[in-house]
Amino acid sequence: MFVKDFMTADPITVSPQASVPETLEIMRQNGLKRLPVIEKDRLVGLITEADLMKALPSPATSLSKHEIHYLTAKVLVKDTMSRDIITAKPDDTVEAAVMVMREHDIGCLPVMEGDHLVGIITESNVFAALTELLGLRRPGIRITVEVPDRIGILAEITNAIRELEIPIISLATFMQDDHGSIIIRLATDEGDRVVQSMEALGFSVSHVVALPQQ
C-alpha cells in the first residue's frame, strides 16, 4: 500500500497572499482543516484552521464586527502559515507516512513528485488505508489469541486455520516482552471450530466477536 493509492490527488491550495477570512471560507466550503500554500507552482507552506484561528481577535474583544473584519482582512496566509513542511512521495508506503506523521505530531503530509505538489495524505486518508488493510468492512469473526513470543508461532496458527479451510482476512500482532496477542479476522461464522483448534495447540483465546457487514 502506497501513499499514491490513498492520498487526495490535486488538493485545493491557497496563495500566500490570500487573507485569513477568505482562506477560512475556502476551508469551510470544502470541509477542510488544512491547505497547501502554493506560489508560482511551488509549495511554500501549509496553513491549518488552527493557524487561522490564532490570527483572529479574542472572542472577548471590544471591537465591532466591521473593525474585526477590517483587521483580519489585512492578515495574510503568508503571515501565519508554517514554512518548514515535511512531505511525502507518491511511492512512499502508507506505513512510512504514518510513522513520519506520528514522530512529528502532524496531521498531514503534502505529497511531492519532484518540485510538483501532486496530493496530500491526511489522518482521514490513513484511516481509509487501515480500513482496507485490515479488511474492516468484511463480515466474519475477529479472534484474539494469546501466545508466547517465539519463532514459528504465526506459522503454527496460520497452518491450523488453513487445515480448517477458513480464509484469513487480516492478521495483526501486538507483542510485549515474552508474550503477546495475535488478532485474526476470519471469513467464517464458525468461531467455535477456530477456538477449539487454537486451544488444541495450547494457546488461549481471550476474545471472539462476530463481524457484521459494514
C-alpha positions in Angstrom: 0.0 0.0 0.0 1.5 3.3 -1.2 0.8 6.9 -0.5 -0.4 7.4 -4.1 -3.1 4.8 -3.6 -4.8 6.7 -0.7 -3.8 10.4 -1.0 -6.1 13.1 -2.0 -4.9 14.0 -5.5 -4.7 17.5 -6.8 -5.6 19.1 -3.5 -7.2 22.5 -3.1 -4.5 25.1 -2.5 -4.2 28.7 -1.4 -1.9 31.6 -2.3 0.3 33.2 0.4 -1.4 36.5 -0.5 -4.9 35.2 0.5 -6.4 36.8 3.6 -7.5 34.9 6.7 -11.3 35.4 6.1 -11.2 34.1 2.5 -9.0 31.2 3.5 -11.3 30.2 6.3 -14.2 30.4 3.9 -12.4 28.1 1.4 -11.8 25.5 4.2 -15.4 25.7 5.4 -17.0 25.4 2.0 -14.8 22.3 1.3 -14.8 20.7 4.7 -11.0 21.0 5.1 -8.8 21.8 8.0 -5.5 22.5 6.2 -4.4 23.8 2.8 -1.1 23.6 1.0 0.2 27.1 0.1 1.4 27.5 -3.5 3.3 30.4 -5.0 4.5 30.2 -8.7 3.7 26.5 -8.8 5.9 25.8 -5.8 4.9 24.6 -2.3 5.9 27.4 0.1 3.9 26.5 3.2 1.0 24.8 4.9 -1.9 26.7 6.6 -4.2 25.0 9.1 -7.5 26.0 10.5 -5.8 26.3 13.9 -3.2 28.7 12.4 -6.0 30.9 11.1 -8.0 30.9 14.3 -4.9 32.2 16.2 -4.8 35.2 13.9 -8.4 36.2 14.8 -9.1 38.6 17.7 -10.1 37.1 21.0 -13.9 36.5 21.4 -13.7 38.9 24.4 -12.6 41.8 22.1 -14.5 45.1 22.3 -14.0 45.6 18.5 -17.1 45.8 16.3 -17.7 43.2 13.6 -16.7 45.8 11.0 -13.4 46.5 12.8 -12.7 42.8 13.2 -13.3 42.1 9.5 -11.1 45.1 8.6 -8.2 43.9 10.7 -8.3 40.2 9.8 -8.6 41.0 6.1 -5.1 42.6 6.4 -3.6 39.3 7.9 -2.4 37.1 5.0 -1.7 33.4 4.8 2.0 34.1 4.5 1.9 35.8 7.9 0.7 32.7 9.8 1.5 29.7 7.7 4.0 27.0 8.6 7.1 27.2 6.3 9.0 24.1 7.4 7.0 21.5 5.7 7.6 17.7 5.9 6.5 16.0 2.7 6.0 12.5 1.3 6.5 11.0 -2.1 3.8 9.0 -4.0 5.8 5.8 -3.8 6.3 6.0 -0.1 4.5 3.3 1.8 1.5 4.3 3.9 3.2 2.8 6.9 6.2 5.1 6.4 3.9 8.1 6.1 2.1 7.1 9.3 5.4 6.9 11.2 6.5 10.4 10.0 3.2 11.9 11.0 3.4 10.3 14.4 7.0 11.2 15.0 6.4 14.8 14.2 2.9 15.0 15.6 1.4 16.4 12.4 -2.0 15.6 10.8 -0.9 15.6 7.1 1.9 15.4 4.6 1.8 17.2 1.2 2.8 14.7 -1.5 5.5 15.8 -3.9 6.7 14.5 -7.2 9.9 16.4 -7.6 9.0 20.0 -7.1 5.4 19.5 -8.0 2.6 19.1 -5.5 0.5 16.0 -6.6 -1.5 15.3 -3.5 -1.9 15.4 0.3 -2.2 12.5 2.7 -4.1 13.2 5.9 -5.3 11.3 9.0 -8.5 10.6 7.2 -6.6 9.0 4.3 -4.6 6.9 6.8 -7.8 5.7 8.4 -9.2 4.7 5.0 -5.9 2.8 4.3 -6.1 0.9 7.6 -9.7 0.1 6.9 -8.7 -1.6 3.6 -5.5 -3.2 5.0 -7.4 -4.8 7.9 -10.5 -5.7 5.9 -12.7 -3.9 8.4 -15.7 -3.9 6.1 -15.7 -7.7 5.5 -18.0 -9.9 7.6 -16.7 -12.9 9.6 -15.2 -13.2 13.1 -12.4 -11.4 15.0 -10.4 -13.7 17.3 -7.6 -12.8 19.8 -5.1 -15.5 20.6 -2.6 -15.1 23.4 0.8 -16.6 22.5 4.4 -16.8 23.8 6.9 -14.8 21.7 8.8 -17.5 19.9 9.8 -18.2 16.3 7.2 -20.1 14.3 4.1 -19.0 16.2 2.5 -17.4 13.2 3.2 -20.4 11.0 1.5 -22.7 13.6 -1.6 -20.6 13.8 -2.0 -20.0 10.1 -1.4 -23.7 9.3 -4.1 -24.6 11.8 -6.5 -22.2 10.1 -5.6 -23.5 6.7 -6.4 -27.0 7.8 -9.9 -25.7 8.8 -10.2 -24.3 5.2 -11.1 -20.9 6.5 -9.9 -17.7 4.7 -7.8 -15.2 6.7 -9.0 -11.6 6.1 -6.2 -10.0 8.0 -3.7 -10.7 10.9 -2.0 -8.3 13.3 0.3 -8.8 16.2 0.8 -7.0 19.5 3.9 -8.2 21.4 5.1 -7.3 24.8 8.2 -8.7 26.4 8.0 -12.5 26.1 4.3 -12.8 25.1 1.7 -11.2 23.0 -1.6 -11.2 21.2 -2.4 -12.2 17.7 -5.6 -10.6 16.3 -7.0 -12.5 13.4 -10.0 -11.6 11.2 -11.5 -14.6 9.5 -14.1 -15.1 6.8 -16.3 -17.5 8.8 -19.0 -17.7 11.4 -17.6 -20.9 12.9 -15.9 -19.3 15.8 -16.1 -22.5 18.0 -14.1 -24.5 15.5 -11.3 -21.9 15.4 -11.3 -21.6 19.2 -11.0 -25.4 19.6 -8.2 -25.5 17.1 -6.2 -22.8 18.9 -6.7 -24.4 22.3 -5.6 -27.8 20.8 -2.3 -26.0 20.0 -2.0 -24.9 23.6 -3.0 -21.3 23.0 -5.5 -19.3 25.0 -8.3 -17.4 23.1 -9.1 -14.2 25.0 -11.7 -12.7 22.8 -14.0 -13.7 19.9 -16.6 -11.4 18.2 -18.7 -11.6 15.1 -18.1 -9.0 12.5 -21.2 -7.8 10.6 -21.0 -6.5 7.1 -20.2 -2.8 7.3 
